[in-house]
Amino acid sequence: MKASMIPDIVVGRLPVYLRALQQMAQENRQVTSSQELGERLGISAAQIRKDLSQFGEFGKQGTGYQIQYLLEQIREILKVDRVWEIAVVGAGDIGSAVARYGGFANRGFTVRMIFDNNAAIIGKRVGNFVVQDTAGMIPVIQNSGIKIAMIAVPANEAQEVADQLVQAGIKAILNYAPLSLNLPAHVHVQYIDPVIHLQRMTYYLE
Amino acid sequence: MKASMIPDIVVGRLPVYLRALQQMAQENRQVTSSQELGERLGISAAQIRKDLSQFGEFGKQGTGYQIQYLLEQIREILKVDRVWEIAVVGAGDIGSAVARYGGFANRGFTVRMIFDNNAAIIGKRVGNFVVQDTAGMIPVIQNSGIKIAMIAVPANEAQEVADQLVQAGIKAILNYAPLSLNLPAHVHVQYIDPVIHLQRMTYYLE
């Protein structure tokens, strides 16, 4: 099946499968099944088999999936069989936490630089980085060839930062600011806003 | 339509509509339309009308939606017309950033307490809170009546923390640890893992 034909909702489950497979590999497991994966993830085994079958034949009837093989295949499909560099914009609490986060290693990403527009923060260290001035961000990102950015600035600054990132050649944005961004169709965006997740749960609470 | 009949994917879009409406209200806007909302959010107007119609009649043909009225209705539907208290477990970078986060105000949530199991951190201040010992967490949460928790501990500690939170009466968990939790059916869970979002985008990059 052509990549463009596969629904985004299916693509969105592959990283969850990959995370579970990497965890199993760390537990020195060799083989798993759609049943076991499904129990770990709260997804039906049939759904997992159907999702994976859209990308190829990864297991044999009755013998399950070779964990190492399947995780390498998914890493290749998701293009995280390499390391993508990330620019972080905003060196407040959230930007700093992301810049110092140890959880990117072995999952395809590394933070490479961090920017802020606050004179009191520019030049200070955050983890392994010296905070750079957002004012000079566009050429720095262009020259670096970085294609992925995270926005961790206040909501009222986020759209302007996003516009600058697009100018700088960024193709994918993970936005921590609590608003929807207006972006050209060729730029991918994902959102992290804890309140959105919390409100989705309170609906169901007494 | 009965609450239990509405698909979770529809429920999951209401917080996004609410966030956009609150932003419009801050801009002193009075009226909006499904077209305008759709353009802001990158969702079709038809989808927005269909989603909202599952919960009631909120607008009149040709006159659009009264912003203040619609946002109050959605706040009531999502049960964020009140303030929910939150317990944060893990006072590392992410837990501390969440505990200090100013973005919960006016959106239905407030952090009330934070826990950690690291003796070097217990008793220290994080924002307005003194970090409490995770070892005493269960009765403290039980006595508080708090129903919502965030987990921001290392992946290998997260399941044990989740089990303790369930014992403490927690009904909804926002999990920042990068793994899927095994929880009883009556406990709601949502996940925040930046790598999952990033991998969903690299799939589409050259």
Interface residues (C-beta under 8 A of the other chain):
Chain A: A3 D8 V11 G12 L14 P15 V16 L18 R19 A20 Q23 R40 L41 G42 I77 L78 K79 V80 W84 I86 D93 I94 S96 A97 V98 R100 Y101 G103 F104 R107 G108 F109 K147 I148 M150 A155 K171 A172 L174 P178 L179 S180 N182 H188 V189 Q190 Y191 I192 D193 P194 V195 I196 H197 L198 Q199 R200 M201 T202 Y203 Y204 L205 E206
Chain B: A3 D8 V11 G12 L14 P15 V16 L18 R19 A20 Q23 R40 L41 G42 I77 L78 K79 V80 W84 I86 D93 I94 S96 A97 V98 R100 Y101 G103 F104 R107 G108 F109 K147 I148 M150 A155 K171 A172 L174 P178 L179 S180 N182 H188 V189 Q190 Y191 I192 D193 P194 V195 I196 H197 L198 Q199 R200 M201 T202 Y203 Y204 L205
